[in-house]
Structures are given as C-alpha cells and as structure tokens.
Amino acid sequence: MSNQTLNDNKNPSKIKRGEMISISSAKGGVGKTMLAVNLAVALSKRNKKICILDADFQFGDVSLAMDIQATFSIKDIIEGIDRIDLDALISSLNLHDSGVHVLSAPDRPEYADLVTTSVLEKILDLLLGYFDYVIVDTEVGLQEKSLFLIDKTDTLLIVTNLEMTTLKNTKLMIETLDVLGFRDKVQVIVNRSDMESVIQATDVPGILNETSPIYIPNDFQTTSQSINIGVPFVSNRARTDIAKAIYKMAEQVTSRREIAVFEPPKPSLLQRLLRKTKDKEGQA
C-alpha cells in the first residue's frame, strides 16, 4: 500500500472518490446505528471495500454493535494528524470479521471536543480515496460536526419511525436541510414500518413530503439480540425479512453508484446561507 495523500496529486479533481453515505436521525433510539452496521456488512458481501466512521463522538455504539474491542479510535489519529497518510490511517482502523473497517469513536465523551471539522476533512478525504463506501453514523440532530458531514456526504439516510414525536422532529429536520440546500441528498428510511401505531406507513410520504421512503420491517427480537451479542443480523439472520430489506437497500446503493471525483472546495454553509438571504432581499 502506497503512502497516498491527497496533496501528493497536483490535480486532485481527477482522483476517483468513494461514496460517502451518512446516516442520521432527528431523535435517538430509532435504529440509526443498527442500520449503519448492517448496511456496511451487506455492502461488504458485494465485494466492496467498506469503512464505518462512528461520528457520534461522545456516545458512539458502532464498536459495541459489532463486538469490536477497539484498539484505536479517532482520538489516536488526531494525536498524529499532522503526519497522517493512508498507510497510517488504515493501520489505525479496527477490522471486523466481515471485512468492514471501523474508525471508532473515542472511549470517553470528553474527547469529542478534540474532533474538529479540519480533522474530519483530512480523514474523510483519505478514506474516500481508498474505500468504495464510507458509512458515517452521525450523532442525533443537526450539530456543527453533523452539518459538516452532511455537507460532504453524497447520500443522507434519515431514519425515522411511526411515532408522532419522531415524525414531527424528522419533518423539522428535513425542512431545515431544505433551507440549507441539502434536500436532494435526503433519503428517508422508515424503520419498524409495520409496528402497531395510529400512524400508518402509508401516511409517511404525505407527512414528510417524501415521495419514495424506504421501509424496514419491525423485528424487535432480531435487532435487540443483534445489538446485545454484537453480531449484525445480516450475517447470522440473513433469511429474516429485516435482513432481506437491508440487502435490498445495499443492492440499490451499488446499482445506482456513479464514480465521483474530488472537487474543488465549495462555499461554506455560512456563505451559502448569506447568499440565500441576499437573494431573498433582492427579490423583495
């Protein structure tokens, strides 16, 4: 493996880039991490190089959900960020039995403040230059680092369910992302879509103004056992309906993928918001 860094190439816009898929939610406990780890393993079974970034830097559970005793975390990478290259980064990832590489969150919540957007920029550019897919399990809501990750991502999977409070917060989240110019990245995932609820799965498109949500069936026993023993259910319960739904999603992801390239830096979120404000004032 060569000592690859993006700065070594005089024309970085020509470098092929993997696809970044971020998984987020407006409310905790909706199955965000479950989806991240199982989608990653399902993609790896299609002979793809996969990395998961646990971007819930305070209370990340990816390592737990995959029964990984993390030797390294993003904190260790930050300590040598000035001299990091691809070889060093790959050696700092934790390898799961499925072949998925994991960049674990720090083991203590106080270390989350060490993770800056400039650190994430450098790490993600290296990861995307090597892996076919980088799956990012973000923290809940729209925090500063989450917004940075959303800005950089290719596809944003927003996980919700049929509970009223979750749908209310999800709707607000999608509306905010629309204002920020990210609506075209959003794909809504309705987890536990056949759970008992006053709200039906068929109501979700109208509530969220989402034409084609992806529905994941309710299987609390399988998902609960999967988290508790640290084995993604697409590995040991592949014949269940919920595993089949994840495999179908992985197939959709790979079939629509287009090879991206690294692009010149885009205007920042603040610059885009200011531009939108000026445009509105000019139209008034």
C-alpha positions as CSV (number, residue, x, y, z in Angstrom):
1,M,0.0,0.0,0.0
2,S,1.5,3.3,-1.0
3,N,1.9,6.4,1.1
4,Q,-1.0,8.2,-0.5
5,T,-2.1,11.6,0.4
6,L,-4.4,13.8,-1.5
7,N,-1.9,16.7,-1.6
8,D,0.6,14.5,-3.5
9,N,-1.5,14.8,-6.6
10,K,-1.2,18.0,-8.5
11,N,-4.7,17.7,-9.8
12,P,-6.9,16.3,-7.0
13,S,-10.1,16.9,-9.0
14,K,-9.1,13.9,-11.1
15,I,-8.8,11.5,-8.2
16,K,-11.6,8.9,-8.1
17,R,-13.6,9.1,-4.9
18,G,-15.6,6.5,-3.0
19,E,-19.2,7.2,-2.0
20,M,-20.0,8.7,1.4
21,I,-23.3,7.7,3.0
22,S,-24.3,9.4,6.2
23,I,-27.0,8.0,8.5
24,S,-28.7,10.5,10.7
25,S,-31.9,11.0,12.7
26,A,-33.8,13.7,14.5
27,K,-34.4,11.6,17.5
28,G,-32.4,8.9,19.3
29,G,-33.4,5.3,19.6
30,V,-34.8,4.9,16.1
31,G,-32.2,2.3,14.8
32,K,-29.6,4.6,13.2
33,T,-26.6,2.6,14.4
34,M,-28.4,-0.7,13.6
35,L,-28.9,0.4,10.0
36,A,-25.3,1.7,9.7
37,V,-23.6,-1.5,10.8
38,N,-25.9,-3.9,8.8
39,L,-25.8,-1.8,5.7
40,A,-22.0,-1.8,5.9
41,V,-21.8,-5.6,6.3
42,A,-24.3,-6.1,3.5
43,L,-22.2,-3.9,1.2
44,S,-19.0,-5.7,2.1
45,K,-20.7,-9.0,1.0
46,R,-20.9,-7.5,-2.5
47,N,-17.0,-7.4,-2.6
48,K,-16.8,-3.7,-1.8
49,K,-14.2,-2.0,0.4
50,I,-16.2,-0.6,3.3
51,C,-15.3,1.7,6.2
52,I,-17.6,2.9,9.0
53,L,-16.9,6.2,10.7
54,D,-18.6,6.3,14.1
55,A,-19.3,10.1,14.2
56,D,-21.2,10.1,17.4
57,F,-18.1,11.2,19.1
58,Q,-19.4,11.3,22.6
59,F,-21.5,8.2,22.8
60,G,-20.9,6.1,19.7
61,D,-22.0,2.5,19.7
62,V,-20.7,1.1,16.5
63,S,-17.9,-0.9,18.1
64,L,-20.4,-2.3,20.6
65,A,-22.8,-3.3,17.9
66,M,-20.1,-5.1,16.0
67,D,-18.4,-6.7,19.1
68,I,-15.2,-4.9,18.4
69,Q,-12.7,-4.3,21.2
70,A,-11.3,-1.1,19.7
71,T,-7.5,-0.9,19.7
72,F,-7.6,2.5,18.2
73,S,-10.1,5.3,17.9
74,I,-10.3,8.7,16.1
75,K,-8.6,10.2,19.2
76,D,-5.4,8.3,18.4
77,I,-5.4,9.5,14.8
78,I,-5.9,13.1,15.9
79,E,-2.7,12.9,18.0
80,G,-0.7,12.3,14.8
81,I,-2.9,14.2,12.4
82,D,-0.1,16.4,11.0
83,R,1.8,13.4,9.7
84,I,-1.1,11.0,8.8
85,D,-1.1,9.3,5.5
86,L,-3.2,6.5,4.1
87,D,-1.0,3.7,5.4
88,A,-1.0,5.1,8.9
89,L,-4.8,5.7,8.8
90,I,-5.6,2.2,7.6
91,S,-3.4,0.7,10.3
92,S,-5.4,2.7,12.9
93,L,-8.8,1.2,11.8
94,N,-10.4,-1.7,13.6
95,L,-11.1,-4.7,11.3
96,H,-14.4,-6.6,11.7
97,D,-14.8,-10.3,10.8
98,S,-16.9,-9.3,7.9
99,G,-14.1,-7.3,6.3
100,V,-15.6,-3.9,7.3
101,H,-13.1,-1.4,8.7
102,V,-14.2,0.7,11.6
103,L,-13.0,4.1,12.8
104,S,-14.3,4.0,16.3
105,A,-15.4,7.0,18.4
106,P,-13.3,8.0,21.4
107,D,-13.8,5.8,24.5
108,R,-14.6,8.9,26.7
109,P,-17.2,11.6,25.9
110,E,-14.8,14.4,26.9
111,Y,-12.5,13.6,24.0
112,A,-15.2,14.5,21.5
113,D,-14.1,18.2,21.5
114,L,-10.8,17.1,20.0
115,V,-12.5,16.2,16.8
116,T,-12.7,19.3,14.6
117,T,-14.0,19.8,11.1
118,S,-10.5,20.2,9.7
119,V,-9.5,16.8,11.2
120,L,-12.6,15.2,9.7
121,E,-11.9,16.8,6.3
122,K,-8.4,15.2,6.2
123,I,-9.5,11.8,7.5
124,L,-12.5,11.6,5.1
125,D,-10.6,12.6,2.1
126,L,-8.1,9.8,2.7
127,L,-10.8,7.2,3.4
128,L,-12.8,8.2,0.3
129,G,-9.7,7.9,-1.8
130,Y,-9.3,4.2,-0.7
131,F,-12.7,2.7,0.2
132,D,-15.6,2.2,-2.2
133,Y,-18.1,3.3,0.5
134,V,-17.6,5.2,3.8
135,I,-20.6,4.8,6.0
136,V,-20.9,7.6,8.6
137,D,-23.1,7.1,11.7
138,T,-23.7,10.7,12.8
139,E,-24.9,12.0,16.2
140,V,-28.5,12.8,16.6
141,G,-29.8,16.1,15.2
142,L,-28.0,19.0,13.4
143,Q,-24.9,19.8,15.4
144,E,-21.9,21.6,13.9
145,K,-20.0,18.5,13.0
146,S,-23.1,16.7,11.8
147,L,-23.8,19.6,9.4
148,F,-20.2,19.5,8.1
149,L,-20.6,15.7,7.5
150,I,-23.9,16.3,5.7
151,D,-22.3,19.0,3.6
152,K,-19.6,16.5,2.5
153,T,-21.8,13.4,2.1
154,D,-23.2,12.1,-1.2
155,T,-26.3,10.4,0.3
156,L,-28.0,11.2,3.6
157,L,-30.2,8.5,5.1
158,I,-32.6,9.9,7.7
159,V,-34.0,7.3,9.9
160,T,-37.5,7.7,11.4
161,N,-40.3,5.5,12.7
162,L,-44.1,5.8,13.0
163,E,-44.1,7.6,16.4
164,M,-45.6,11.0,16.3
165,T,-42.8,12.8,18.1
166,T,-40.2,11.2,15.8
167,L,-42.1,12.2,12.7
168,K,-42.5,15.7,14.0
169,N,-38.8,16.1,14.6
170,T,-37.9,14.4,11.3
171,K,-40.2,16.8,9.4
172,L,-38.4,19.8,11.0
173,M,-35.0,18.3,10.3
174,I,-35.9,17.8,6.6
175,E,-37.3,21.3,6.3
176,T,-34.1,22.7,7.8
177,L,-31.9,20.7,5.4
178,D,-34.1,22.0,2.5
179,V,-33.2,25.6,3.6
180,L,-29.5,24.7,3.7
181,G,-29.7,23.3,0.2
182,F,-29.3,19.6,1.1
183,R,-32.8,18.3,0.3
184,D,-31.7,16.4,-2.8
185,K,-29.3,14.3,-0.7
186,V,-32.0,13.0,1.6
187,Q,-33.5,9.5,1.5
188,V,-36.0,8.8,4.3
189,I,-35.8,5.4,6.0
190,V,-38.9,4.3,7.9
191,N,-37.7,1.8,10.5
192,R,-40.2,-0.6,12.2
193,S,-42.6,0.4,9.4
194,D,-45.2,-2.3,10.3
195,M,-45.2,-1.6,14.0
196,E,-48.6,-1.0,15.8
197,S,-49.3,2.7,15.6
198,V,-52.1,5.2,15.0
199,I,-50.0,6.5,12.1
200,Q,-49.6,4.0,9.2
201,A,-46.6,3.6,7.0
202,T,-48.7,4.9,4.1
203,D,-49.1,8.2,5.9
204,V,-45.4,8.9,6.0
205,P,-44.9,10.2,2.4
206,G,-47.6,12.9,3.0
207,I,-46.3,13.9,6.4
208,L,-42.7,14.2,5.4
209,N,-43.2,15.3,1.8
210,E,-41.1,12.3,0.8
211,T,-42.2,10.5,-2.4
212,S,-40.3,7.3,-2.0
213,P,-39.3,6.3,1.5
214,I,-37.6,3.0,2.1
215,Y,-39.4,0.8,4.6
216,I,-37.7,-1.5,7.1
217,P,-40.0,-4.0,8.8
218,N,-40.4,-4.4,12.5
219,D,-38.4,-7.2,14.1
220,F,-37.5,-6.1,17.6
221,Q,-36.3,-9.6,18.7
222,T,-33.8,-9.9,15.9
223,T,-32.5,-6.3,16.2
224,S,-32.3,-6.4,20.0
225,Q,-30.4,-9.7,20.0
226,S,-28.1,-8.4,17.3
227,I,-27.1,-5.4,19.4
228,N,-26.8,-7.4,22.6
229,I,-24.4,-10.0,21.2
230,G,-22.6,-7.6,18.8
231,V,-23.4,-9.6,15.6
232,P,-25.0,-7.7,12.7
233,F,-28.2,-9.7,11.8
234,V,-27.4,-9.7,8.1
235,S,-24.6,-12.1,9.0
236,N,-26.4,-14.6,11.2
237,R,-30.1,-14.0,10.4
238,A,-29.9,-13.4,6.7
239,R,-33.2,-15.1,6.0
240,T,-35.3,-12.7,8.1
241,D,-37.4,-10.1,6.4
242,I,-35.4,-7.3,8.1
243,A,-32.1,-8.6,6.8
244,K,-33.6,-9.0,3.3
245,A,-34.7,-5.3,3.4
246,I,-31.1,-4.3,4.2
247,Y,-29.7,-6.4,1.4
248,K,-32.2,-4.9,-1.0
249,M,-31.0,-1.4,0.1
250,A,-27.4,-2.4,-0.4
251,E,-28.3,-3.6,-3.9
252,Q,-30.0,-0.3,-4.7
253,V,-27.0,1.6,-3.4
254,T,-24.5,-0.3,-5.6
255,S,-26.6,-0.4,-8.7
256,R,-27.1,3.4,-8.8
257,R,-23.5,4.3,-7.8
258,E,-21.6,6.6,-10.1
259,I,-17.8,7.1,-9.6
260,A,-17.3,10.5,-8.2
261,V,-14.2,12.6,-8.2
262,F,-12.7,15.0,-5.7
263,E,-13.9,18.5,-6.4
264,P,-12.6,22.0,-5.5
265,P,-13.8,23.3,-2.2
266,K,-17.4,24.5,-2.2
267,P,-18.7,27.6,-0.4
268,S,-19.2,27.1,3.3
269,L,-22.6,26.7,4.9
270,L,-22.5,30.2,6.2
271,Q,-21.6,31.6,2.7
272,R,-24.5,29.7,1.2
273,L,-26.9,31.0,3.8
274,L,-25.8,34.6,3.4
275,R,-26.2,34.2,-0.4
276,K,-29.7,32.9,0.0
277,T,-30.5,35.8,2.3
278,K,-29.2,38.3,-0.2
279,D,-31.2,36.7,-3.0
280,K,-34.4,36.9,-1.0
281,E,-33.7,40.6,-0.1
282,G,-33.1,41.3,-3.8
283,Q,-36.4,39.8,-4.7
284,A,-38.3,41.7,-2.0
